[in-house]
Amino acid sequence: MYKLMIAEDEPLERLALRKIVIKNFFNITLLEDAKNGMEAVENAKIFQPDIILMDIRMPELTGLEAQERIIKVFPHIKTIVLTAYGEFDYAQKAIKHGVIDYLLKPVRPDDLKRSIASAIESLGKNTAAQLPPRHNPDPAHKGTLLNTVLTCIEQHCCTELTLNTVAEIVHLNPQYLSRYFKNKMGITFTEYVAKLRIEKAKKLFIDTNYPIYRIATELGFSDQAYFNRVFKKYENQSPQKYRKFIKQNV
């Protein structure tokens, strides 16, 4: 899971940003919001986010001033600046301080989705690049390897994720990765991905009123019928029955 912090002094803006992130990214944990520039710096030190949505104009410290302090300590953080019309000259200066993008307020959901997705992709590449380019990692790297594999699965489990794709990202032979994963996790790669998707589906049944076909699509299933079969395999009941039970008991 990636950690994202919102630094914004307007409550309604913070709420709108949170809704966009929650709706579109299952692999992001939202941290405590920062309501001014000084809080942004302090919260970054405490929670160490991977991504920051930073308003350019805030009390105590501007977004740029906060970013300058944060990036000195945490150069890996991907910051997306949010700027009002007419502040682009100021926002462009932020690029020198590790900011990867800046968006015009009020932020359009599609623009924010693309920007966050780009930040996640960049973080994923950085993680993969830290692994040694070898086919059979030595024991010193195995703990890091498993964490990287699990992170990769978490990031991409709602897409057409395959063992070969993950093996390529972590620079391993697919057959070796398959045996290694089964040995470490006690289940196969395919079973792990399926269970993770089903857990996310159960959360969506609780948190949303999305129709089942939409949940199936968002979780990367090719069609609702296939989703129904997988869900029943792991939960011993259909998605329809599970949803009905949840609505009656939650």
C-alpha positions in Angstrom: 0.0 0.0 0.0 1.1 3.5 -0.7 0.7 6.3 1.8 -0.8 9.6 0.6 -1.1 12.9 2.6 -3.3 15.9 1.6 -1.9 19.3 2.6 -4.7 21.8 2.1 -6.1 24.5 4.3 -9.7 24.5 2.8 -11.9 21.8 4.5 -14.1 21.3 1.4 -11.1 20.9 -0.9 -9.7 18.3 1.5 -12.9 16.4 1.5 -13.2 16.5 -2.3 -9.7 15.2 -2.8 -10.2 12.4 -0.3 -13.3 11.3 -2.1 -11.5 11.1 -5.4 -8.6 9.1 -3.9 -10.9 6.7 -2.1 -13.0 6.1 -5.1 -10.2 5.4 -7.5 -7.3 3.9 -5.7 -7.5 0.7 -3.6 -3.8 0.6 -3.1 -3.5 3.9 -1.3 -3.8 4.6 2.5 -4.8 8.2 3.3 -2.9 9.7 6.1 -3.9 12.5 8.5 -4.5 15.7 6.6 -2.2 18.8 7.0 -4.1 22.1 7.3 -1.1 24.4 6.8 2.4 24.3 5.6 4.0 23.7 9.0 1.7 20.7 9.6 2.7 19.4 6.2 6.3 19.3 7.3 5.6 17.8 10.7 3.2 15.2 9.4 5.7 14.2 6.6 8.3 13.5 9.3 5.9 11.5 11.4 4.0 9.5 8.7 6.6 9.5 5.9 4.1 9.5 3.0 4.9 8.3 -0.5 2.8 10.9 -2.2 1.7 14.4 -1.1 -1.1 16.5 -2.6 0.2 20.0 -1.7 -1.8 23.3 -1.9 0.6 26.0 -3.1 -1.0 28.7 -0.9 -1.3 27.8 2.8 -0.9 29.6 6.2 2.4 29.5 8.1 4.4 28.0 5.2 3.5 28.0 1.6 3.4 24.7 -0.2 6.7 25.5 -1.9 8.4 26.3 1.4 7.0 23.1 3.0 8.1 21.1 0.0 11.7 22.5 0.2 11.9 21.3 3.8 10.3 17.9 3.2 12.4 17.0 0.1 15.7 17.5 2.0 14.8 14.7 4.4 12.6 12.5 2.1 13.8 12.8 -1.5 11.7 9.8 -2.6 8.3 11.5 -1.9 6.3 12.4 -5.0 4.5 15.7 -4.5 1.7 17.0 -6.7 1.1 20.7 -6.3 -2.4 22.1 -6.4 -2.5 25.7 -7.6 -5.2 28.4 -8.3 -5.4 30.1 -11.7 -2.7 32.7 -12.1 -0.1 31.0 -9.9 1.5 28.8 -12.6 4.8 30.8 -12.6 5.1 30.2 -8.9 4.0 26.5 -9.3 6.7 25.9 -12.0 9.4 26.9 -9.5 8.3 23.9 -7.4 9.5 21.5 -10.1 13.0 22.3 -8.9 12.1 20.9 -5.5 11.0 17.4 -6.4 7.4 18.2 -7.4 6.3 15.8 -10.2 3.2 17.7 -11.4 0.9 20.7 -10.7 -2.8 20.8 -11.2 -5.2 23.7 -11.5 -7.8 24.2 -8.8 -10.6 23.1 -8.6 -8.9 19.9 -9.5 -10.6 17.7 -12.1 -10.9 14.0 -11.0 -9.5 12.7 -14.2 -6.4 14.9 -14.0 -5.8 13.9 -10.4 -6.2 10.3 -11.2 -3.7 10.5 -14.0 -1.2 12.4 -11.8 -1.5 10.0 -8.9 -1.2 7.0 -11.2 2.0 8.5 -12.6 3.4 9.0 -9.1 2.6 5.3 -8.3 4.3 4.1 -11.5 7.4 6.1 -10.6 7.5 4.8 -7.1 7.1 1.2 -8.4 10.0 1.7 -10.8 12.1 3.0 -8.0 11.3 -0.1 -5.9 12.1 -2.5 -8.7 15.3 -0.7 -9.5 16.6 -1.3 -6.0 16.6 -5.1 -6.5 19.7 -6.8 -7.8 19.4 -7.9 -11.4 19.8 -11.6 -10.8 17.7 -14.7 -11.3 18.4 -16.4 -8.0 18.7 -13.8 -5.2 20.9 -14.6 -2.3 19.4 -14.9 1.2 20.3 -11.3 2.2 17.8 -10.0 -0.4 15.0 -12.4 0.1 13.1 -10.4 2.7 13.2 -7.4 0.5 12.2 -9.5 -2.5 9.0 -10.8 -0.8 8.0 -7.3 0.3 8.6 -6.0 -3.2 6.5 -8.8 -4.8 3.6 -8.2 -2.4 3.8 -4.5 -3.0 3.7 -5.1 -6.7 0.7 -7.4 -6.4 -1.1 -4.8 -4.2 -0.5 -2.1 -6.8 -1.6 -4.1 -9.8 -4.0 -6.7 -8.5 -7.0 -4.9 -10.2 -5.4 -5.2 -13.6 -4.6 -8.3 -15.7 -1.7 -9.2 -13.5 0.3 -12.3 -14.3 3.2 -14.1 -12.6 5.3 -13.4 -15.7 4.6 -9.6 -15.3 5.7 -9.6 -11.7 8.7 -11.8 -12.5 9.8 -9.3 -15.1 9.5 -6.3 -12.7 11.6 -8.0 -10.0 14.1 -9.5 -12.5 13.4 -13.1 -11.6 12.8 -16.3 -13.5 9.0 -17.0 -13.4 9.5 -20.6 -12.4 11.8 -19.6 -9.5 9.4 -16.9 -8.4 6.4 -19.3 -8.5 8.2 -21.8 -6.2 9.6 -19.0 -4.0 6.1 -17.4 -3.6 4.4 -20.8 -2.7 7.1 -21.6 -0.2 6.9 -18.2 1.5 3.1 -17.6 1.4 1.8 -21.2 1.6 -0.5 -20.6 -1.5 0.1 -20.1 -5.1 0.5 -16.7 -6.8 -2.9 -17.1 -8.5 -4.7 -18.0 -5.3 -3.1 -15.0 -3.5 -4.2 -12.6 -6.2 -7.7 -14.1 -6.3 -8.1 -13.8 -2.5 -6.9 -10.3 -2.5 -9.4 -9.3 -5.1 -12.2 -11.0 -3.2 -11.3 -9.1 0.0 -11.4 -5.9 -1.9 -14.8 -6.9 -3.3 -16.1 -7.5 0.2 -15.0 -4.1 1.3 -16.7 -2.5 -1.7 -19.9 -4.4 -0.8 -19.8 -2.7 2.6 -18.6 0.8 1.5 -20.5 1.3 -1.7 -23.8 0.5 -3.6 -22.0 -0.3 -6.8 -23.7 -2.9 -8.9 -21.9 -6.3 -9.0 -20.8 -6.0 -12.6 -19.1 -2.7 -11.8 -17.2 -4.2 -8.8 -16.2 -7.1 -11.0 -14.8 -4.8 -13.7 -13.0 -2.5 -11.2 -11.3 -5.5 -9.6 -10.0 -6.7 -13.0 -12.3 -9.7 -13.6 -13.1 -10.3 -17.3 -16.8 -10.5 -16.7 -19.4 -10.8 -13.9 -19.9 -14.6 -14.4 -16.2 -15.3 -13.7 -16.3 -13.0 -10.7 -19.3 -14.9 -9.3 -17.5 -18.2 -9.7 -14.4 -17.0 -8.0 -16.3 -15.3 -5.2 -18.4 -18.4 -4.5 -15.2 -20.6 -4.5 -13.6 -18.6 -1.6 -16.7 -17.4 0.3 -19.1 -20.4 -0.2 -21.9 -18.1 -1.3 -22.7 -15.9 -4.3 -21.9 -12.2 -4.3 -25.7 -11.5 -4.2 -26.2 -13.5 -1.0 -23.1 -11.9 0.6 -24.3 -8.4 -0.2 -27.8 -9.2 1.2 -26.3 -10.6 4.4 -24.0 -7.6 4.8 -26.9 -5.1 4.3 -29.0 -6.9 7.0 -26.2 -7.1 9.6 -24.1 -4.0 9.2 
